């Protein structure tokens, strides 16, 4: 008969421990879910950042191509001008076009 109160105390104690364990378990589940949400947000942010970097790299490549094209056009214009200058020089030095005094 004396063992009954002791047994009741043990059962109560074990029940309290189980309740604490369940509470801790639920808290951990909540923290894990919060962590997963943060992880998803981080992955999305990282993905956006990577896309932006790729876009910047593409823009830089296009800029380099455009600069090359401009350089080529400038060289072509310079060559045309040199050819025109050369032609003008030849033309003005040609005997048919010499102005006699």
Phi, psi and omega in degrees: 000329180289335183286340181300308179299322178296315179298318178299318178298317180297316180297316178299316180299313179298320179296319177298317178298318178298318178298318178297317179299316180296318178298314178297318179301314179295320177298316179297318177301317178298315180296320179296317179296319177298316179300317179298321177297313178299321179298316179297316178299316180298316180298318178297317179297317179297319178298316177299316181299317179296319177298317179297319178297318179298318179297318178298318179295319178297317178297320179295318178299316180296321179299316179297319178298316180297319178297318177299316180298316179297317178300316179298316180296320178296320179295320178296317179297318179297317179296317178299315181296319178296319178297318178296318179297318180296315178299317180298318179299313180298318182294316182288338179270349182293137184302326181298331186256011177284136178270123181271141182263000000 
